[in-house]
Amino acid sequence: MAATRRPTLADVAREVGVSAKTVSRVLNEDGPSSPQTRERVLAAVAKLGFQPNLMARNIRVGGPDTTVGLVVPDLGNPFFGTVAGGMEDVVRGRGLTLLMGSSAEDPERERVLTETFLARRVSILMVVPAFGADHRYLKVPRAAGLPVVFIDRPGVGLSTDCVVSSNRAGVHDGVSHLAAQGHRRIGFIGDLPAKLYTRRERLAGYTSALEEAGLPYDRALVTGAHGQETAAAATTKLLALADPPTALFAGNNIVAMGVVAQLTRAGRKDVALVAFDDLPLAEALEPALTVVAQDPAAIGEAAARTALARLDGDRSRARTVTVPTRLVVRASSRPPRRGRTPAEAGS
């Protein structure tokens, strides 16, 4: 079977019996045409299934494309998928289409991807900054009016809008909850690298909650992991301390999955756990997982509304929008068990 050829502008012109320029004028609304001609052109477009090449047109006339470019570090992370969903719900109402790409936390890959979006003349650029990236190269398009919004983390070298979670306050709430339950040795497993914005903010929330509860900060109880396997190894290391923690705080959803897996393998139901960010099926775990829930859909919506306001002419100073978190208490953050050693508790 021969491949079906996509209909062209020339095909529409031939169907109507007019010039390609006339068809172009009708579709782009950039010149005079009679109502009868317009009606015949649109009927032919519908009949043939012709789709205008908006990208080519916009590059030709120097205008923006009808797309929003979004760069995230990991397409497989459900958090960023939900952010994108919230964003799409807003921009779709303005006739914009969301395009996504992954930087894989690589600054060079992020730059190549953003420059691809810039070459396409996207209407809006959204970026979850890769660690180590320098965003000064976006100053020129930003100054020319392109709305640029950083999500989840601030960028570097560029003053522009940013939408983040209440990282510090959220972790403070989770650790304070564990302290109120009677835990005095609370371990922290954060993301890596240690200088990552979200890691630093969440660690600050951990230390402030300890201070508020009158608990000492013990460097031996603080570690990092990137991925489920390293999180599981970090869990094992913390629980092997001479004076191990009775509770753990997992710094993000991926770390939390590694911690849960290792506690399950070790049979350690005596160790309390709170995670930053909710997990799919968190309520179905045994015990059900207490979380500091972010609102990724609200983050996406806030980023989209901020960008659309800029698109509509808002020239006020760059601002940071902070989306609140919410402590969801479930069974995993129960009080420490008294009178039993860790070995006895795990048996």
N, C-alpha and C positions, 0 to 999 in steps of 0.2 A: 504494500500500500504506500502511495506517495505521501510524503510529509505535507501537512496542511500549511500553506503559507499565510503569515499574518497579513491582513489587509493594510494597505498603505493609503497615504493621502491621495496619491494618484488614482487608486482604485475608486475612492469616494468621488473624486472629480469626474472620472469616466462614467460612473453610475448616474450622476446627476446631469452630466453634459455641460459642465462648466470648467473653468480653469482651476488648477491646484491652488493658485493664489486666492481665488474667490472662496474656496473651502477653508483655507487658512484664516481669512478675514472673519468668516462666520464663527469658526471654533474659538478664535482668540479674541473676538469682539474688538478688533483693532482697525475697523474700517467700515464704510457703508455697504449695506446689502439689503435687498428688498425682503419683506416678510415672506414672500413666496419662495424666494431662493433659500432663505434660512430654514424654512420648514422642509424643503426638499433635501437640503444637506443633512439636517439632523435625522431625517428618515433614513437616508442612505447610511449614515453612521451606525444607526441602530440595526439596520438590516445586515450590514457587512460585519458588525462587531468590531469596528475600528476603534483603537485606543490611541489618543494623541501621545506623542513622546514629550511629556511635560519637561523632562530634564533638558532635552535638546532645545526646546523653545526657551526655557528660562536662561540657559547659558547664552543663547543667541541674543536675547534682548537685555541681558545683564541683570535679570531679576532673580529672587530666591526661588529655590525649589519648594515643593509643597511637602517637604519631609522634615522630620526631627531626627537628628543623629544622637544615639545614646551609646556610650562606651562604658562597659562594666568589666570588672576583673575576672568574672567567672560566670559563664552562661548556665552552668549546672547548679549554681547555688540558688535555692528557691527564694531566698530573700530578694535577690536582684530581679528575679522573674516577677515577683509581686510588685516591686517598685515600678517595673516597666508596665505592668498591667494598670496600676493607678494612673500613671502618666498617660497611657494610651486612652483611657476613658475620658480624659480632659481634652487632649489635643484633637481627638477624632471629631469633636464638636466644632472645631474650627477648620475642618477639611484637611487636616495634616495627617501624614502617615509616619509611624514610628519605625525607624530602622535601628537595629542593634548590632553591636560587634563586641568581641572580647579582647581585652588587652593582655589577659593571662598574667596580670600584675607585672608586666614588662613595660618600662617607660618608653622604650623605642617603639615597641609594637603599638602602644597607645598613641604615640605621635603620628605614626604612619596612618593609623585608622582615623584619627581626627583630621588629618590633612586630606584624606580621601573624602571625608564628609564635607570639608571646606571646598574642595574642588567641585563637588556636586552642588554647591551653593545651598546647603540646608538652611531652613528658616531659623532653626534653633539648634544649639549644640549642648548636650548634657554629658557630663563626664564624672565617673567615679574614679578619682585620681589613683594611679598606680604609685606605689611607694617609690620615692626617688625621682619622680618626674618633675620637670621644670616647665611651667606653663607660660613663660614669658613670650613664647612664640605666638600665643593667642592674643597678644595685646593689640595688634593691628586690626584683625577682624572684629575684636571686641569694641575697639574705638570706632570702627566703621558702622556700628549699630547691631552686630550679630549678638543676640542674647546667648550668653554662656553661663550655665549653671553647674556648679559642682555639687555632687550628691554623696552623702555619707561621710565625706572627709573634705576639708578645705584643699584647694590647690596650692601651688607654690609659685610665687613670682607674678601673680595676677590678682588684682582686686576685682572680684565679681561676686555675684550672688551664690549662696551656698545653703543647702538644706541638710540638716543632720538630725540624728536622734539625741535625746537627752541622756547621753552615755554615762556621764558622771553621776547624775542624780539616780539613774536607773540602777546602776551597780550599788550605789549607796543604799538604796531601798532593799535590794536583795541580800546584801551582807548584813545590814541592820536586822533584817528578819531572822537570819541564822543566829545572830548574837542574842536576839530576844528569845529564841528557842532554847538558849542555854549553851550554845557552842562557843568554845573559847579558843580552839585551834581550827582556823578556817583557811584552807589552801586556796590559792588563786592560780588558774591556768589560763593565761591570756594568749592572744594571737601573736604571731611573729611577722615581721621583725618587731623588737621591743619599742622602737621609736615610731611605729605606726600611730597615727593620730587616734584612732579608736582604742588601741591598746593603752596608750598613755592616759586618755580620758577615763577609761574604765578602771585602770589601776588607781587613779586618783580617787575615784569613788570608793574603791575598796579600802584604801588607807584612811580616808576621812570617816568611813563607817566604823573602822576599828578604833580610831581615836575617840569618836563620839561614845563608843561602848566601853571605853576604858581598857581596851585590849592592846597589847604590845604588837608592833609590826615585827615579824620574823622573816628575814630574807629567805630562809630555808623553805618557807611555805609558798613562795612566789616563783612560778616558772612559766615557760611558754611552749607553745606547740603550733604547728601549722599543718592541719590535716588530721584525719582520724587516727592513723597509726602513731604519730608522734604524741597525740593527746593521750592515747592509751599508755604509751611508755612513760609519759609525765605523771600519770595517775599512779602507776606502779611505783615510781620513784618516791613520790610524796608519801604513799602509804607505807613505804619501807623505812621511813625515818624513825629514829629512836623514840621521838615523841610525835607521832603522826597526827595529822588533822582528823577531826571527827566530821568535818564538813568540807565540801569543795565548791568553789564558784567557777563555772566554765565561761570563758570570755566571749564565746560566740557559738552559733548553732553547729558548726562543723566540729569544733573542739568538744562540744557537749556530746555529740554522737560517739566520739572516741572514748570519752569518759564513761558514758553509760555502758558501752560494750565491754570495757575492761572491768568495771564493777560487777557486771553480770557474770563474766567469765570467772572472776575471783570469788563470787558468791558473797560479796561485801554489801549486804543489805543494811549494815549498821552505819554506813557512811552517808551523810546527808548530801544533797546536791541541789544547787540552783544554777540555772543556765541563763546567759544573756541571749535573748531571742527565742521565740517559740519554735517548736519542732513539729513536723507532721506526725500525728499519732502520739504526741506527748502524753495525752491522757490515757492512752492504751498501754503505756509502759508499766512495769511493775517494780517499784512503785511509780505512780503517775508523777511526771516531772514538774517541779515548780520552776517558773521562768519569769524573767523580766522581759515582757513582750514588747517588741518594737511594733510600729504600725507602718510597714513598708508601703502599703497602698497609699496611706496618707502622705508619706514622704514623696512618692511619685506625683501625687496630685498637687502637693504644695510646690514642687519643682516646676511642674507644667504651668501652674497659674502664675508663678513668679516670672517665668520666661515669656508667657503670653502678655503679661503686663508690660514687659520691656518691648515686646514686638509692637505693642499698641502705643508706644511713645513715652513710657515711664523712664525718666532720666535722673531719678533720685539716686542717692549714694547706694553703693553695694550693701547688701544686708544678709545676715545669717538667720534663717528660719529654723527653730528648734522644735521638733515634733516630740511630744511627751511619750514616755514609756509607761508600762503598767505592770505592776507585780501581780502575777497569777499564782496563788498559793495552792499547791497540790501536796501529795503525800511524801514526796522525796525530801522535803525540808523539815522532817520531824525532829524532835529533840534528840540529843545524844542518849544512847543506852547506858545505863549505869550498872556498875558491878560486873562487867564482862570484858575480857580482853579482846582485841581485834581478831585473834585467832579463833577464840570461842565464838565470836559473833559470826564469823564466816563459815563456821562448820554446820 
